[in-house]
């Protein structure tokens, strides 16, 4: 199957500096030394605001796969409430992650079902 072009079409994603170390421990990864590296290894690029807080996210992985849900779900308790990410492919199929400050909820609008 051909690689699907997937992009973030809308997002508000925030993790404070205070929550980053706890989030990295939750991911339980050996190599990354900071959360930004861990997210990049997981297929995401983050952007930081002037205060150093992660305040935006982009999808940079070459392929969308089922492991993205598990990865972002682990971050649920550390991502600021009201954060969300919406991905869309070239056929306008979408999926969405919503964060409430304690957990992450995944909603599939066809993208995950048709991936890979």
Secondary structure by P-SEA (a helix, b strand, c coil): cccccccccccbbbbcccaaaaaaaaacccccccaaaaaaaacbbbbbccccccccccccccccccaaaaaaaaaccccccccbbbbbcccccccbbbbcccbbbbbbcccccccc
